[in-house]
């Protein structure tokens, strides 16, 4: 068989048993290394700033500024459309550039967008909001290819399992942000502090 992206054929691996045990063994071994926790932490922030806050709270946040639910949801759908282009472009870049630097750039840009988002919120769709929609959409899933590439670099044949665990951290971050974002909105009466905190979190992810 020829692995996707490879120019050479390799022997098909023999089936192995004890899949559940191997999954836990890989987690045990990977959790003893620093790259695992850095990737898991960064991907938790990724989950918090996408699935957790953007996909859960963007519509009610825009509605707080007078935008209709239908309009806000349409903008969110457009973010999803640009996700496709962003992910493809990120994969292309990851094949050619340093995955660590790409990840840092993606997180830094996402952080800037989140910090600026409160200034773009309005009752109607303005040019600044459309720029945000396009830019955030391009960056939303752009972090995935570099993370997969880094898992491959650090963990080789175990990279698929390691990425599975790193992705679990992504979902934990998403769940916490979705829950805590709602609590913060109720406490402050606005989502502005949430955008700022998560923008700062993206800056941390970019640095690590």
C-alpha positions in Angstrom: 0.0 0.0 0.0 1.1 3.6 -0.5 0.3 6.0 2.4 -1.5 9.2 1.4 1.1 11.8 0.4 3.9 9.3 0.0 5.8 8.5 -3.2 6.8 5.0 -2.0 4.8 1.8 -1.3 5.2 0.2 2.1 4.2 -3.2 3.4 0.7 -3.3 4.9 1.0 -3.7 8.7 -0.2 -6.9 10.2 -3.4 -6.7 12.3 -2.7 -6.4 16.0 -4.9 -7.1 19.0 -5.3 -5.3 22.3 -6.3 -2.0 20.7 -7.8 -0.5 23.9 -4.7 -1.4 25.9 -2.4 0.1 23.3 -4.5 3.3 23.3 -4.0 3.7 27.0 -0.3 2.7 26.8 0.3 5.4 24.2 -1.4 7.9 26.5 0.7 6.8 29.4 3.9 7.2 27.4 3.0 10.4 25.7 1.8 12.0 28.9 5.4 11.7 30.2 6.6 14.1 27.5 6.4 17.9 27.3 5.2 18.1 23.7 2.1 16.2 24.6 1.0 18.6 27.2 1.9 21.6 25.1 -0.1 20.3 22.2 -3.0 19.3 24.4 -3.0 22.7 26.1 -2.9 24.6 22.9 -5.6 22.5 21.4 -7.8 22.9 24.5 -7.5 26.7 23.8 -8.4 26.0 20.2 -11.5 24.2 21.3 -12.4 26.9 23.8 -12.2 29.6 21.1 -14.0 27.8 18.4 -16.6 25.1 19.3 -16.7 26.4 22.9 -17.3 30.1 22.5 -17.7 31.0 18.8 -20.0 28.2 17.7 -22.0 28.3 21.0 -22.2 32.0 21.9 -21.6 34.1 18.8 -25.3 34.3 17.9 -26.5 35.4 21.4 -23.6 37.8 21.6 -24.5 39.4 18.3 -28.1 39.5 19.4 -27.1 41.4 22.5 -26.0 44.2 20.2 -29.3 44.2 18.3 -28.6 41.9 15.5 -31.3 39.5 14.5 -30.8 35.8 15.3 -31.2 34.9 11.7 -28.5 37.4 10.5 -26.1 36.3 13.3 -26.6 32.6 12.5 -26.1 33.3 8.8 -22.7 35.0 9.6 -21.8 31.9 11.7 -22.7 29.7 8.7 -20.4 31.8 6.5 -17.6 31.3 9.0 -18.2 27.6 8.5 -18.0 28.0 4.7 -14.6 29.8 4.9 -13.5 27.0 7.3 -13.2 24.7 4.3 -10.9 27.0 2.4 -8.8 27.7 5.5 -8.3 24.1 6.3 -7.3 23.2 2.8 -4.8 26.1 2.7 -3.5 25.2 6.1 -2.8 21.6 5.0 -1.0 22.9 1.9 1.1 25.2 4.0 1.8 22.5 6.6 3.3 20.3 3.9 5.8 23.1 3.1 6.4 25.2 6.2 7.4 24.8 9.8 4.2 23.5 11.6 5.2 25.2 14.9 5.5 28.6 13.3 2.2 28.2 11.4 0.5 27.2 14.7 1.9 30.3 16.4 0.8 32.6 13.6 -2.7 31.1 13.5 -3.2 31.4 17.2 -1.8 35.0 17.3 -4.2 36.1 14.5 -7.1 34.4 16.1 -6.3 36.1 19.4 -6.3 39.5 17.7 -9.6 38.9 16.0 -11.2 37.9 19.3 -9.9 41.0 21.1 -11.2 43.2 18.3 -14.6 41.5 18.0 -16.4 43.6 20.6 -15.6 46.7 18.5 -17.2 45.1 15.4 -20.4 44.0 17.0 -23.4 46.1 15.8 -27.1 45.7 15.0 -26.3 45.5 11.3 -23.6 43.7 9.3 -20.8 46.2 8.7 -17.6 45.8 6.7 -15.5 45.2 9.8 -17.8 42.3 10.8 -17.5 40.8 7.3 -13.7 40.9 7.5 -14.0 39.1 10.9 -16.2 36.4 9.4 -13.9 35.7 6.5 -10.7 35.9 8.6 -12.0 33.8 11.6 -13.4 31.3 9.2 -10.1 30.9 7.5 -8.4 30.4 10.8 -11.0 28.3 12.6 -9.8 24.8 11.7 -6.5 25.9 10.3 -4.8 24.8 13.5 -5.6 21.1 12.9 -3.1 20.2 10.1 -0.1 21.7 12.0 -1.1 19.9 15.2 -1.4 16.6 13.3 2.0 17.2 11.7 3.6 17.9 15.1 2.0 14.7 16.5 3.6 12.9 13.7 7.0 14.5 14.2 7.1 13.8 18.0 5.3 10.4 18.1 5.8 8.7 14.8 3.6 5.6 14.4 1.7 6.4 17.6 0.8 9.9 16.3 -2.8 9.0 15.3 -3.6 7.8 18.8 -1.8 10.7 20.4 -3.8 13.1 18.2 -6.9 11.4 19.4 -6.0 12.2 23.0 -5.0 15.8 22.0 -8.4 16.1 20.3 -10.0 15.0 23.6 -8.3 18.0 25.2 -9.8 20.2 22.4 -13.3 19.0 23.4 -12.7 19.5 27.1 -11.7 23.1 26.4 -14.7 23.6 24.2 -17.1 22.3 26.9 -15.5 24.5 29.6 -15.7 27.6 27.4 -19.3 26.9 26.4 -20.3 26.6 30.1 -18.1 29.3 31.6 -18.9 31.7 28.7 -22.5 31.5 29.6 -21.8 32.1 33.3 -19.6 35.1 32.5 -22.4 36.6 30.3 -24.8 36.3 33.1 -22.3 37.7 35.6 -21.1 40.7 33.6 -24.2 41.3 31.4 -21.9 41.2 28.3 -19.6 38.9 26.4 -16.8 41.5 26.2 -14.7 40.0 29.0 -15.0 36.6 27.5 -13.6 37.7 24.1 -10.7 39.5 25.8 -9.8 36.5 28.1 -9.9 34.0 25.2 -7.9 36.4 23.0 -5.2 36.4 25.7 -5.4 32.6 25.9 -4.7 32.5 22.1 -1.6 34.7 22.7 -0.4 32.2 25.3 -1.0 29.3 22.9 1.0 31.2 20.2 3.9 31.6 22.6 4.2 28.0 23.6 
